[in-house]
Every structure is written in C-alpha cells, then in structure tokens.
Amino acid sequence: MDDSSSTIATIDHDAHQLIRTKPDFKALPPVYVLAAHLSINEQHEAEDALSHGGASLTYDIHEARLVLGNISRPKRAKSELQWKGVRVEDVNDKPSAENPISSLDPEDRGPARKRKRLGDRDDDLSKRNVGVVIDDLSTTDDEQESSDVTSSNTRAAKDTPPSPSLSGSPTDRVMVIKLDWLNDSLSAGRVLPLEPYSIYTGRVVPLEEPATNHPAAMKVNGMKSFTSNKSTDIEETLPRGIMERAKADPKPTVNRYIKRDRIKDAANKDFVGKSFSSSTQAAGQPSSQHITRPTHLLHQTTSEHDEVASSALPPMPDWVRENKIYACERATPLTSPNEAFICQLRKIKLARLLTLDEIGVRAYSSSIASLAAYPYPIQSTREILALPSCDQKIAHLFREYQTNNGELQAVADLEADPALKVLREFYEIWGVGAKTAREFYYDKGWRDLDDIVEHGWKSLSRVQQIGLKYYDEFMLKIPRAEVESIAATITKHACLVTDDGIESILVGGYRRGKSESGDVDLILSHRNPAKTHNLVSLVVKSLEKSHWITHTLTLNLTNSKRNQEPLPINNSASPGGHGFDTLDKALVVWQDWPSKAADLKADPNAKNPNVHRRVDIIVSPWRTVGCAVAGWTSGTTFQRDLRRYVKRVKGWKFDSSGVRQRGTGDWIDLEGWRDMKTRCRDWKEAERRVFEGMGLVYREPWNRCTG
C-alpha cells in the first residue's frame, strides 16, 4: 500500500470513529421536545438523538425540566410553556453577566409585529434554532468557564469536555436554549455547556400558587389548560381525605421516562369530551376551568313554584304550540328581544365548530334559531323548555345567564383559552375552515399569523394566501351604499357582454336587511337561457380588464358544463361550489376606485387607496332563479332546514340550482317555467312560488335571519 492510500485509510478511520462517537445525555433531567415549527420527522429525529444518548425522554411537559423547540425569542418560549399548561414566572428579566442572552430579545426593542415573508425556512434540522428549557443553575463552574472560551479556544474545549450537572439546581427552574446546543453536541461527540445557548429562564409556579412577577399575566397563567394533566384535575375534584389515603397506598415502581409510541394526532384530542357548559359557582370561589361538566338538571325553589302559580306564560306563537321544528316554518326577524343571550350561545357554537363537534354545532344552531324567532323577552326557564329544539341544557345556561348578570362561565372559559383564541384567528382567514385551522395549530405548531407567513407560506393554497394577505381588510364590514355601488358596476359589465335584459339581485345579508355585510352576494340572470350560459366568465374578464377585480380566486362553470340542467340526484358532490349548490359562480377580490381618473391625473404613480372586498358573483338560469334567490337570501340555519323539510316532508332534494324528485331524479318545475301562460313575471314571483310549491308560508327576507 502506498503512502496516499495509507493516508486515506487513516482519514476514513478517524471519520468513522468520529461518527460513532455519541454524547452521553444521561446526566440531563427529563427532556421534552416541543413540536412548534418542526415537522413530525424533525421532531422524531431530535427525540431519537436524545434517546440514543441515554436522555430521560418524557412526553409530558409538566414533568420536563428540559424542553426542545424551534423558537428563538424569550417571550415566545414563555408563551409556548403557557400554551402547554405550564405556569412560569421570570427568574431574571434583566441582562447580566450571568445571563447576557436575555438582552437580545427582539420583542423588547423591535417594532410591532409584521406580516412580511422572511424567506424560505431551511428544512435541515441541523440549521434550525430550537429552544431547550432547562434549569438556569444546571451548569457547573467548569462548564461556565468552558462556555466563556468556547468561541476562542474550541480545541481546548474538546480536550476537556464539561458535562452539565443538574443535581444541585432547583427543581422548579426551567431554561430555554437553542437547538444548536443539541446539534453541536452531536457534532462534537460530547455534551456541550448550556449557557451559551440560553434563551429564557423561568420558575414553574404550582397550580395553588399565583404568579407574582407579572400581575397582568396572572389571569392567563392561572387558567388551567385543556392539555393539563388529567390526574391533577381529578385530584383537585376529590375530597382531600380520600386523596391522602390514596397517596399512602403503595404504588408499583414505573420508569416514567421510557420511550412510548408516538401518536401523531394526540393533540387533536384536546377538546374531546368538553361540554362547554358550566355550573353556577359560589361567590368568591375560583372557577374550575376546562374540565368536562355534565348538563345539570334544573333545580326549582319554593319561591319559583309560587311564581309559576301566580304568573302564566305569555301567549305562545302558533309554531311553538304546534312544535314546528324547522326554521323555514316560522319568521325569524333581524333583531331579537333575546339577542344578548343568543350572542352568548353563538360563542359556544363557534367553540363547537372549532373543535369539529358537528352534532353540537347543529344542536346549538337549532336552539339559537328557535330563540331568535321567539317574539318575547324570555323571563323563565319554562319558556325555554317550551320552545322547539331547546332542552334542559339551554334552560340551564339561561338560568346561569340570569343569576350571573348576563354572563356564562363557559363563555368566559372559552374566551380565555389560548388555543381557542388562536383557532378563532386562523378560522377567520378566508379559505381556512375549522379543520384546516386545527391542522395549522396542532400539526404545524403555528401560533399566530406571522408563524404562517414565516414558516408555511409556500404550503398555503392561493386562496389562503390572498385571505392572509388581506386579512385585516376582509375583517372590515361593507356598508349598504358600497354594496349597492359594487352591484351596479357588475350589472353594467354584465349588460355590456350580453344585453340590457340582464337582471341582478342582491342577496345574502344585504337583502335580509343588515346595515353592513361581510361580503357582496349578487345573482345575475336572463330570461333567455342562452344568455346565462358561460356568462360568469365573460363578466369576470370584463371586470378584470377594467381593474375592478384584483384577484379571481374561484371560477366555477359547473352549471354551464351540464348545459344548465338541474344537478342530478346521484351527484352528491359539489365540485368547487359554495357549499349548497353548483350554479356558475366566481369568488373574487374587489377594489373600488371611483376617483381613479382624478387621482392618476394628479399623480401618475398613484396607488388605489381603497380596501379590498370579497364579492361572490352567481349566475342562475331563469327557470330556477326562484330557487337561487331563496337559497342565497336565507340565513344558514333557514337554508339547512329548508333542505331538511323538503327531504322529509316532500321527498324532494332542494338546493339553489333547483328541485328534484328523490325517487326518480326528475326536475320539479315549481316556478311554472314550462308554460308561457303560467311563467313567472319576475324573480320575486318565482321565489314566492318556490315556497308555495313546498307547502310553506312565504317569508320575507328580513324574516329569515336565523344566522
């Protein structure tokens, strides 16, 4: 063998020895790997590296004194602990020689949050900055000395590897450090000092002890999280004597830090079994938050019985006496005398929606619709129980609402919960539903809109990117005058691409009488079927050319592709539809600029100063325009019950594109389109015929406000 071959063999041997060298993590306390900003594979790689090094890996953050996570800011590290139900207070907020890293918090000196893309994130785990939570006194004097000279004398540090020693440190302290510590330790083949990678140090506050450093944060810190330890919840609810006797019983010895099977969707079960209803608590007693509460039976006192005997219920409406369970069988006005209580129930319904409790959403929707239709201010639980779709749970909530000055503990708990706060914010992004919001929070580990921009922009759909880009603008309501102006412009362009026979109908919240709308819903129709074929694409192109539309998010020509025939019975899918029909439609972003000519004359480089709006343009053939107007005008629960009523009472299938017989799939002409003599004179008459054909009393648009 020549000298070059010998040299190569020596190098390969040394490299092989270096690769085989593994740091010994046995001296570390229980370690927890935070999933924030890490993919499943990246999280597992970090856990495997620690486990192979002999670390005591735990999957319960309450047991950990060392927590790894993809974070780099002290405030964010503290927030992550609180989101996981770990209450902490700062140990050392001021920069010092012992803790210089605390002065580097960008949140303490930087501007307010911004939603600017910060660049592509590197998927290589070794290049990530990930935080570790550990005791601030966990290093020995040798480690501190080594950390001070690491940058200037790396070779000396490698020759004398210090190992963190946590045996003498307080057990209630946690410290945040970067993932570089783990990666550098793996590269060096030894456990490096912790201090150079430090981000945050905190003291764990027991549940019975209030945090003292930050009074403003006491309410959040004092709240028990949905992810809190179940055994702690049980212990707090049982009598102390029982718990003391149970603790005295001998228990088998179990290693709490052995590696267990990973369950990817475990976080999605945070809200399973939560009732979101609460019992009335004694004055001065702290609320027991985020635990499952059963629906309580109503308890009546002697004075309540005397009140019942001395006063009768107000005269019940016909729909109450006849137990009409469908919202389409009664009038629901825009404003209700019980609006304050209904508002509280809507918040609980939203929480059910965000936790994917479909049954709970439907139940609360029905109860809210029934309460909204009731014409009197509710005085007693007897009235609640008399209403269709209102059971003892709603009556109990009303009793609490009465006794607690219009407040519900369940609503207070939900509004204070940090997870639901984030889910609500994500859910309000246009193009993001409840399921996707939960994926963002649990699977991706995102906690605010900046996280989505920084870590997930490329993974978003185009609709979601636009929804995030104009998040603040889309949250603004649209006044009625502006809705009318937008509709007039669209109608003008529709006439330009066809003729003056175009008829436009403003529907949605505007037609129900709302003073402000979240978006603009406009139906276009023409008595000549040939004029509505492919009309939506022609209108959108004309509006884009005139710069009224800045983004076309969805353009559906489903109805034109099937030659404007009603949707077949066996086609249960709604490809790209709005959720309840397959009419041709375009969902666009609109930006008004009435002073464009004057602004450009004054400044050729002027930009449009107006906000972006959401606009839905729907095209309906004339022969089913009544169904389209009825569907798109009515409130959500009214629409749902209209379909349920027609299915169960008539055996038909209804949506905004027409009515069909379920048995044969034949189209049912409720609007009299086939006969020229009986054909509807206008779309208003067509809508009335739809109600009459279904055997329902026609309800004016402002009486379909079920929400």
BALOTI-252226 format. One line per field, with one value per residue (C-alpha): residue number from 0; residue in one letter; x, y, z. Coordinates in steps of 0.05 Angstrom, whole numbers. Layout:
n	c(NUM,...)
res	c(a,...)
u	c(X,...)
v	c(Y,...)
w	c(Z,...)
% end
This chain:
n	c(0,1,2,3,4,5,6,7,8,9,10,11,12,13,14,15,16,17,18,19,20,21,22,23,24,25,26,27,28,29,30,31,32,33,34,35,36,37,38,39,40,41,42,43,44,45,46,47,48,49,50,51,52,53,54,55,56,57,58,59,60,61,62,63,64,65,66,67,68,69,70,71,72,73,74,75,76,77,78,79,80,81,82,83,84,85,86,87,88,89,90,91,92,93,94,95,96,97,98,99,100,101,102,103,104,105,106,107,108,109,110,111,112,113,114,115,116,117,118,119,120,121,122,123,124,125,126,127,128,129,130,131,132,133,134,135,136,137,138,139,140,141,142,143,144,145,146,147,148,149,150,151,152,153,154,155,156,157,158,159,160,161,162,163,164,165,166,167,168,169,170,171,172,173,174,175,176,177,178,179,180,181,182,183,184,185,186,187,188,189,190,191,192,193,194,195,196,197,198,199,200,201,202,203,204,205,206,207,208,209,210,211,212,213,214,215,216,217,218,219,220,221,222,223,224,225,226,227,228,229,230,231,232,233,234,235,236,237,238,239,240,241,242,243,244,245,246,247,248,249,250,251,252,253,254,255,256,257,258,259,260,261,262,263,264,265,266,267,268,269,270,271,272,273,274,275,276,277,278,279,280,281,282,283,284,285,286,287,288,289,290,291,292,293,294,295,296,297,298,299,300,301,302,303,304,305,306,307,308,309,310,311,312,313,314,315,316,317,318,319,320,321,322,323,324,325,326,327,328,329,330,331,332,333,334,335,336,337,338,339,340,341,342,343,344,345,346,347,348,349,350,351,352,353,354,355,356,357,358,359,360,361,362,363,364,365,366,367,368,369,370,371,372,373,374,375,376,377,378,379,380,381,382,383,384,385,386,387,388,389,390,391,392,393,394,395,396,397,398,399,400,401,402,403,404,405,406,407,408,409,410,411,412,413,414,415,416,417,418,419,420,421,422,423,424,425,426,427,428,429,430,431,432,433,434,435,436,437,438,439,440,441,442,443,444,445,446,447,448,449,450,451,452,453,454,455,456,457,458,459,460,461,462,463,464,465,466,467,468,469,470,471,472,473,474,475,476,477,478,479,480,481,482,483,484,485,486,487,488,489,490,491,492,493,494,495,496,497,498,499,500,501,502,503,504,505,506,507,508,509,510,511,512,513,514,515,516,517,518,519,520,521,522,523,524,525,526,527,528,529,530,531,532,533,534,535,536,537,538,539,540,541,542,543,544,545,546,547,548,549,550,551,552,553,554,555,556,557,558,559,560,561,562,563,564,565,566,567,568,569,570,571,572,573,574,575,576,577,578,579,580,581,582,583,584,585,586,587,588,589,590,591,592,593,594,595,596,597,598,599,600,601,602,603,604,605,606,607,608,609,610,611,612,613,614,615,616,617,618,619,620,621,622,623,624,625,626,627,628,629,630,631,632,633,634,635,636,637,638,639,640,641,642,643,644,645,646,647,648,649,650,651,652,653,654,655,656,657,658,659,660,661,662,663,664,665,666,667,668,669,670,671,672,673,674,675,676,677,678,679,680,681,682,683,684,685,686,687,688,689,690,691,692,693,694,695,696,697,698,699,700,701,702,703,704,705,706)
res	c(m,d,d,s,s,s,t,i,a,t,i,d,h,d,a,h,q,l,i,r,t,k,p,d,f,k,a,l,p,p,v,y,v,l,a,a,h,l,s,i,n,e,q,h,e,a,e,d,a,l,s,h,g,g,a,s,l,t,y,d,i,h,e,a,r,l,v,l,g,n,i,s,r,p,k,r,a,k,s,e,l,q,w,k,g,v,r,v,e,d,v,n,d,k,p,s,a,e,n,p,i,s,s,l,d,p,e,d,r,g,p,a,r,k,r,k,r,l,g,d,r,d,d,d,l,s,k,r,n,v,g,v,v,i,d,d,l,s,t,t,d,d,e,q,e,s,s,d,v,t,s,s,n,t,r,a,a,k,d,t,p,p,s,p,s,l,s,g,s,p,t,d,r,v,m,v,i,k,l,d,w,l,n,d,s,l,s,a,g,r,v,l,p,l,e,p,y,s,i,y,t,g,r,v,v,p,l,e,e,p,a,t,n,h,p,a,a,m,k,v,n,g,m,k,s,f,t,s,n,k,s,t,d,i,e,e,t,l,p,r,g,i,m,e,r,a,k,a,d,p,k,p,t,v,n,r,y,i,k,r,d,r,i,k,d,a,a,n,k,d,f,v,g,k,s,f,s,s,s,t,q,a,a,g,q,p,s,s,q,h,i,t,r,p,t,h,l,l,h,q,t,t,s,e,h,d,e,v,a,s,s,a,l,p,p,m,p,d,w,v,r,e,n,k,i,y,a,c,e,r,a,t,p,l,t,s,p,n,e,a,f,i,c,q,l,r,k,i,k,l,a,r,l,l,t,l,d,e,i,g,v,r,a,y,s,s,s,i,a,s,l,a,a,y,p,y,p,i,q,s,t,r,e,i,l,a,l,p,s,c,d,q,k,i,a,h,l,f,r,e,y,q,t,n,n,g,e,l,q,a,v,a,d,l,e,a,d,p,a,l,k,v,l,r,e,f,y,e,i,w,g,v,g,a,k,t,a,r,e,f,y,y,d,k,g,w,r,d,l,d,d,i,v,e,h,g,w,k,s,l,s,r,v,q,q,i,g,l,k,y,y,d,e,f,m,l,k,i,p,r,a,e,v,e,s,i,a,a,t,i,t,k,h,a,c,l,v,t,d,d,g,i,e,s,i,l,v,g,g,y,r,r,g,k,s,e,s,g,d,v,d,l,i,l,s,h,r,n,p,a,k,t,h,n,l,v,s,l,v,v,k,s,l,e,k,s,h,w,i,t,h,t,l,t,l,n,l,t,n,s,k,r,n,q,e,p,l,p,i,n,n,s,a,s,p,g,g,h,g,f,d,t,l,d,k,a,l,v,v,w,q,d,w,p,s,k,a,a,d,l,k,a,d,p,n,a,k,n,p,n,v,h,r,r,v,d,i,i,v,s,p,w,r,t,v,g,c,a,v,a,g,w,t,s,g,t,t,f,q,r,d,l,r,r,y,v,k,r,v,k,g,w,k,f,d,s,s,g,v,r,q,r,g,t,g,d,w,i,d,l,e,g,w,r,d,m,k,t,r,c,r,d,w,k,e,a,e,r,r,v,f,e,g,m,g,l,v,y,r,e,p,w,n,r,c,t,g)
u	c(0,29,31,-31,-72,-49,-67,-137,-148,-127,-174,-232,-217,-216,-281,-313,-292,-319,-386,-391,-377,-443,-452,-477,-542,-554,-538,-594,-661,-726,-727,-787,-784,-831,-867,-873,-844,-818,-844,-861,-796,-754,-785,-773,-700,-687,-722,-683,-617,-631,-658,-598,-553,-588,-630,-692,-743,-813,-876,-909,-884,-904,-851,-796,-741,-711,-756,-732,-770,-759,-761,-711,-746,-753,-826,-844,-811,-852,-915,-902,-897,-962,-998,-978,-1007,-941,-946,-879,-854,-789,-727,-683,-712,-654,-589,-529,-461,-491,-550,-530,-575,-638,-619,-624,-700,-721,-792,-765,-732,-763,-825,-894,-908,-907,-933,-875,-846,-780,-754,-754,-741,-686,-713,-646,-654,-581,-592,-653,-653,-693,-703,-690,-720,-674,-650,-610,-565,-555,-482,-422,-367,-325,-380,-387,-313,-313,-371,-334,-276,-313,-310,-236,-208,-251,-195,-183,-257,-258,-199,-234,-308,-351,-416,-477,-493,-563,-564,-554,-601,-671,-724,-774,-730,-732,-686,-695,-636,-627,-626,-556,-536,-562,-534,-466,-464,-477,-423,-373,-390,-400,-449,-432,-445,-516,-506,-480,-546,-592,-655,-701,-702,-766,-793,-851,-910,-952,-1026,-1044,-992,-1006,-952,-925,-877,-929,-998,-1025,-1009,-1038,-1105,-1076,-1024,-1075,-1120,-1118,-1104,-1143,-1077,-1068,-1053,-1116,-1092,-1085,-1156,-1182,-1140,-1169,-1241,-1237,-1240,-1171,-1181,-1191,-1131,-1086,-1107,-1096,-1027,-1009,-1023,-961,-951,-911,-845,-851,-800,-838,-788,-787,-798,-870,-906,-918,-989,-989,-1059,-1057,-1061,-1125,-1160,-1150,-1223,-1255,-1309,-1312,-1383,-1371,-1426,-1414,-1447,-1461,-1406,-1409,-1388,-1314,-1297,-1248,-1275,-1255,-1237,-1231,-1259,-1318,-1382,-1446,-1511,-1545,-1617,-1656,-1669,-1730,-1741,-1806,-1807,-1801,-1861,-1900,-1880,-1904,-1971,-1981,-1960,-1974,-1931,-1943,-1987,-1944,-1937,-1970,-1903,-1889,-1958,-1953,-1879,-1854,-1782,-1759,-1735,-1766,-1835,-1830,-1810,-1742,-1732,-1665,-1666,-1690,-1711,-1664,-1604,-1557,-1568,-1566,-1498,-1471,-1496,-1464,-1397,-1407,-1429,-1365,-1324,-1362,-1346,-1272,-1269,-1303,-1364,-1414,-1470,-1460,-1459,-1525,-1558,-1537,-1557,-1627,-1633,-1608,-1657,-1715,-1696,-1686,-1757,-1789,-1823,-1819,-1763,-1752,-1766,-1763,-1735,-1806,-1807,-1741,-1766,-1829,-1790,-1774,-1701,-1688,-1674,-1652,-1581,-1604,-1651,-1594,-1550,-1606,-1614,-1539,-1545,-1600,-1564,-1495,-1515,-1515,-1451,-1437,-1376,-1370,-1362,-1311,-1271,-1273,-1253,-1194,-1168,-1105,-1115,-1185,-1160,-1110,-1161,-1211,-1158,-1139,-1212,-1224,-1174,-1213,-1203,-1188,-1241,-1244,-1207,-1151,-1145,-1134,-1081,-1045,-1046,-1034,-998,-956,-948,-965,-989,-1003,-1009,-935,-919,-960,-925,-855,-860,-917,-928,-909,-954,-1017,-1066,-1073,-1140,-1109,-1050,-1098,-1140,-1078,-1052,-1116,-1136,-1147,-1184,-1231,-1249,-1279,-1354,-1383,-1436,-1501,-1484,-1419,-1454,-1502,-1446,-1408,-1472,-1486,-1416,-1422,-1491,-1464,-1410,-1459,-1502,-1441,-1423,-1497,-1553,-1599,-1642,-1595,-1629,-1587,-1609,-1570,-1578,-1544,-1543,-1558,-1626,-1641,-1634,-1565,-1534,-1465,-1444,-1383,-1383,-1425,-1470,-1500,-1543,-1545,-1599,-1631,-1697,-1661,-1624,-1571,-1551,-1533,-1491,-1418,-1439,-1398,-1332,-1349,-1368,-1304,-1260,-1293,-1285,-1212,-1197,-1226,-1185,-1245,-1224,-1154,-1157,-1203,-1199,-1252,-1287,-1338,-1374,-1406,-1476,-1456,-1417,-1480,-1519,-1553,-1593,-1611,-1560,-1573,-1596,-1537,-1486,-1478,-1411,-1408,-1344,-1317,-1386,-1405,-1429,-1502,-1508,-1470,-1490,-1438,-1402,-1339,-1309,-1266,-1228,-1256,-1224,-1265,-1232,-1285,-1235,-1184,-1182,-1172,-1121,-1079,-1083,-1055,-1003,-989,-958,-1017,-1040,-1110,-1122,-1186,-1193,-1203,-1272,-1298,-1350,-1389,-1420,-1472,-1507,-1574,-1616,-1684,-1723,-1694,-1680,-1731,-1692,-1627,-1655,-1688,-1625,-1576,-1620,-1637,-1596,-1553,-1600,-1660,-1626,-1608,-1679,-1708,-1670,-1687,-1761,-1766,-1730,-1772,-1840,-1839,-1787,-1751,-1680,-1672,-1613,-1603,-1598,-1667,-1714,-1713,-1754,-1711,-1743,-1735,-1688,-1739,-1736,-1796,-1818,-1843,-1836,-1881,-1826,-1852,-1917,-1913,-1981,-1962,-1889,-1867,-1867,-1804,-1756,-1796,-1857,-1811,-1785,-1856,-1876,-1818,-1845,-1917,-1897,-1863,-1925,-1892,-1914,-1872,-1824,-1797,-1721,-1718,-1755,-1703,-1647,-1630,-1555)
v	c(0,69,130,162,100,96,169,159,98,137,194,146,110,176,199,133,138,210,189,132,178,195,246,219,254,211,268,311,318,294,322,343,361,417,406,481,495,424,371,303,274,330,323,248,258,303,254,195,232,246,176,142,185,158,220,213,229,248,263,302,374,381,330,361,407,408,425,430,472,512,580,635,690,692,716,662,609,631,632,561,537,572,544,475,489,502,565,601,667,701,688,741,790,838,826,809,777,711,717,762,728,758,826,800,793,826,836,883,930,917,945,915,850,850,802,803,740,728,679,604,564,511,441,416,401,418,490,505,547,507,524,480,491,474,498,563,535,469,481,473,524,485,489,564,573,529,567,633,608,563,613,628,560,505,454,463,455,390,364,377,365,392,355,391,373,389,351,413,460,479,431,486,522,518,548,558,545,537,472,488,461,392,394,420,367,313,341,346,278,305,346,420,474,501,574,599,574,602,640,642,621,614,584,536,562,509,510,533,589,653,681,745,776,798,813,827,756,724,711,674,639,619,587,512,489,437,399,399,334,294,265,336,352,290,305,375,350,294,306,315,258,208,234,229,157,141,172,129,65,30,41,-2,27,51,87,150,168,105,116,106,100,167,186,239,265,264,339,339,306,366,384,315,308,381,403,478,487,507,505,567,578,606,678,688,617,608,576,506,515,468,406,365,387,347,381,397,385,447,458,497,532,543,616,594,548,606,649,596,591,666,681,648,642,694,672,624,633,581,550,538,507,464,446,468,445,473,545,553,545,608,681,700,775,811,833,792,814,759,779,785,713,688,723,681,617,636,638,568,545,574,535,471,488,498,431,395,377,375,348,404,457,432,429,499,525,498,525,594,596,578,631,684,671,678,746,759,773,707,711,640,572,547,589,559,488,504,523,471,448,478,427,428,446,512,524,513,562,613,604,618,677,706,696,718,786,763,723,649,616,570,630,663,598,592,665,658,593,608,550,573,645,622,576,633,677,623,607,679,673,670,600,567,524,495,431,469,517,458,430,496,497,424,393,453,485,555,604,668,697,713,640,622,674,656,581,559,610,562,507,551,549,611,627,622,666,720,712,721,779,818,791,858,887,828,835,904,907,935,990,982,1041,1008,941,976,1011,946,912,968,963,887,894,946,900,841,883,901,828,808,859,901,841,823,822,828,812,830,773,750,794,856,830,807,879,882,952,922,859,815,806,821,766,783,738,751,721,730,705,677,613,623,689,657,602,618,688,689,681,737,784,768,781,848,869,846,886,948,933,925,854,846,770,716,661,613,609,552,535,472,492,512,447,407,452,488,427,417,377,302,266,218,275,289,324,398,409,477,501,549,492,485,490,480,544,581,629,669,686,748,803,872,940,1002,1065,1116,1174,1136,1187,1247,1211,1189,1258,1288,1233,1183,1136,1138,1073,1052,1074,1034,968,901,868,798,791,730,733,679,664,627,605,639,575,563,635,629,572,611,674,634,596,653,702,659,651,589,551,572,542,479,469,484,425,381,399,385,318,292,322,322,270,322,348,423,469,536,503,471,418,344,283,237,173,187,246,285,361,392,457,498,563,546,555,505,541,610,627,609,631,678,752,767,734,757,718,658,658,660,601,560,569,556,494,466,478,534,604,655,691,760,763,802,745,692,718,653,663)
w	c(0,-19,27,-5,6,78,89,60,103,165,149,136,202,241,208,224,296,300,271,321,380,415,471,537,557,619,666,637,672,638,567,525,451,431,364,347,277,270,223,251,223,251,319,318,297,357,403,375,383,456,469,437,481,544,559,602,548,572,533,589,590,663,682,640,662,592,532,460,410,346,379,389,430,505,503,453,497,556,515,490,562,580,519,542,611,647,690,696,721,701,743,713,663,665,626,667,662,681,633,575,526,557,530,459,459,393,420,474,426,357,324,327,291,216,163,115,87,120,69,59,121,118,127,152,226,239,215,259,321,371,444,503,571,629,697,696,751,714,694,738,746,698,646,655,646,585,554,561,519,470,412,422,441,411,411,486,499,460,500,566,554,611,625,652,723,747,813,855,818,840,814,797,746,671,618,544,497,422,384,362,430,411,340,364,419,368,322,379,407,477,517,508,561,562,580,512,481,535,515,575,648,689,753,749,790,825,810,880,879,839,794,824,774,723,751,682,662,725,694,634,675,727,676,672,601,561,560,635,669,679,744,771,751,787,848,854,849,901,977,1007,1056,1000,963,1024,1036,962,964,1024,986,958,883,835,811,739,696,675,622,579,505,484,418,383,366,312,325,401,405,365,424,470,467,464,517,536,548,546,597,669,736,776,826,895,903,912,890,833,770,753,681,622,655,630,662,654,637,703,720,736,810,829,895,932,910,837,845,875,816,767,803,803,732,666,605,550,492,453,377,332,314,388,403,340,355,286,289,221,219,150,182,224,218,247,248,242,315,374,444,469,428,487,509,437,429,486,454,388,422,449,380,349,400,379,307,322,358,299,340,283,326,377,321,293,362,381,312,321,391,370,311,357,408,354,328,397,399,475,523,559,634,658,641,628,565,543,552,513,450,397,396,465,520,593,573,542,601,650,612,614,689,697,650,694,760,736,707,634,636,625,657,597,551,597,598,522,510,559,529,489,440,420,412,360,326,320,288,238,223,203,146,81,53,121,153,223,204,170,228,275,228,229,306,323,264,243,312,287,339,302,231,230,240,179,137,161,163,118,63,6,34,31,-27,-69,-37,33,13,-11,52,95,54,61,129,163,103,96,170,155,142,78,84,45,-1,-22,-33,-80,-117,-128,-153,-201,-232,-240,-272,-321,-344,-349,-396,-437,-451,-464,-468,-425,-408,-350,-282,-219,-148,-86,-37,28,89,48,27,98,120,151,156,140,103,107,31,-30,-59,-127,-172,-247,-291,-360,-388,-449,-427,-480,-447,-380,-410,-392,-371,-307,-344,-392,-335,-296,-356,-368,-295,-294,-356,-322,-259,-213,-196,-168,-158,-184,-132,-157,-224,-229,-294,-267,-288,-359,-368,-355,-403,-345,-326,-252,-213,-219,-156,-154,-156,-82,-93,-102,-141,-122,-101,-47,-3,-23,-99,-164,-200,-242,-196,-186,-118,-129,-93,-109,-102,-115,-143,-162,-163,-206,-263,-218,-175,-235,-265,-202,-194,-250,-199,-151,-119,-104,-31,-21,16,-17,-12,-21,-76,-100,-170,-182,-247,-248,-307,-308,-299,-230,-209,-153,-121,-128,-95,-39,-24,-26,12,73,136,144,190,148,86,123,150,81,53,113,108,33,42,99,82,6,-12,-55,-60,-58,-69,-103,-171,-169,-140,-159,-141,-98,-124,-198,-202,-245,-242,-208,-240,-181,-218,-278,-329,-380,-395,-425,-396,-325,-328,-272,-289,-247,-198,-138,-161,-176,-105,-76,-120,-92,-21,-42,-81,-19,23,63,80,43,90,73,70,135,169,151,197,233,227)
% end
